[in-house]
Amino acid sequence: MVSFNINEHKYKKVHFIGIGGISMSGLAEILHSHGYIVTGSDCKASEITEHLKQQGITLYNYHSSKWVENVDLVVYTDAISLDNEELKGAIHRKIDIIDRASFLGQLMKSYQISIAVSGTHGKTTTTSMISSAIKDHELDPTILLGGNLDDIHGNVRLGENHLLLTEACEYKGNILKFYPSIAIILNMDEDHLDYFDNMDHIRRTFEGYVKNVNKDGTIIINIDDEHVKTLVHRAECNVITFSLDQKADYEGRNIKYDEYGIPTYDLYYKDTFISSVTLKVMGRHNVYNSLAAIVACHSIGMDFQEAIEGVLKYTGVHRRLEKKGVKEGVLVIDDYAHHPTEIESSIHAIRQGAKGNIICVFQPHTFTRTRLLLERFSTSFHEADSVIITDIYAAREKDYGNIHSKTLVDAINEKGDLAVYMEGFEEIVNHLNSLLKPGDILVTMGAGDVYRVGDLYLSS
């Protein structure tokens, strides 16, 4: 097992295979800012790879064992197979190698405080809310996000080695490789079933993650989630609870929504009223996210007023209920929701302020998720007035022909809701131009490139 401490400089030159990924690029930037010689490879050019080049990081646009001839450590992503030329070259030369998740876990140990935000839903938003609150804090935090936040001008903020804030994804059991001093667990839901066997497998993975937090550390958990609540008795560290529905250390009570679906709630700590909190983003799910963020800020020593004011600076992260523009009275929103729970929560949030119809364009993400959660997907659009389903975004998977978007359309229509299948984005935009009217809301949903539909509609 490779041991890495960012302050020791045991390794001088570090190479990243798949450096263009949002997490990998952030890790590369952190090392570069600490004086390491950083190189990387990625076959796909993007805004991320261009940004890295501008920082002075050497990038290669194809894989070759030549790139690892003179490096001390190789970091690789989950997407890299064992027959990758660079990985094979590193093994042949007996260069130390480490996967991205293990590297991030080692990095957590390099900081005096490391906050990791985990859960099936809400990680990026909650981490972004905390980021907005602590970015100017005297601890000078280093921040890693799974999305782009204007407050930190991207997905990474480079700071000193006092505080690290990062997302912690459970996919492939990666959270078992993480060692935060503060672990936030928002929720647990069936997802990533191409890796996990079932809900019990997911819960056991989170139990193992909790055990990685040492006795002096803290877990912050949402006890309204029946699966997360079981972790209270598994933890050997300090446990802080938050809730909207039951007794907890931190509670959000008396939630009300304005005409645009923006929530206001009363914050209570240990049964004592602290403050009324009015968010700038929609939805009950964001009440949970904001409450978790306030708890995290308070747990590192911020007073309540500072924590609340900081979290309320958050106005949204790209691709999370992001308002893209208005065309002829039609509001266009883009959302990253790609799981039934997320879809239902986001459409419900939009419905609170909708005056006209909600038209949802959904791009399913991965064949496995669509097939295994088909029944749940079929009921998740019930608050939309019309649903357009486009082709499944394959991401990391191959199409074995056992699921198609038309299957989802049929399942939705069987429940009495209205859905149609359309293959091409241009076809969808032409349909939208004839369908939408002033007061309607168009929302594009999915973790792929469905956001392009909104962009095309606004420019058409």
Secondary structure, 3 states (H helix, E strand, C coil): CCCCCCCCCCCCEEEEECCCCHHHHHHHHHHHHCCCEEEEECCCCCHHHHHHHHCCCEEECCCCHHHHCCCCEEEECCCCCCCCHHHHHHHHCCCEEEEHHHHHHHHHCCCCEEEEEECCCCHHHHHHHHHHHHCCCCCCCEEEEEEEEHHHCEEEECCCCCEEEEEECCHHHHHHHCCCCEEEECCCCCCCCCCCCCHHHHHHHHHHHHHCCCCCCEEEEECCCHHHHHHHHCCCCEEEEEECCCCCCEEEEEEEECCCCCEEEEEEECCEEEEEEECCCCCHHHHHHHHHHHHHHHHCCCCHHHHHHHHCCCCCCCCCCEEEEEECCEEEEEECCCCHHHHHHHHHHHHCCCCCCEEEEECCECHHHHHHCHHHHHHCCCCCCEEEECCCECCCCCCCCCCCHHHHHHHHHHCCCCEEECCCHHHHHHHHHHHCCCCCEEEEECCCCCHHHHHHHHHC
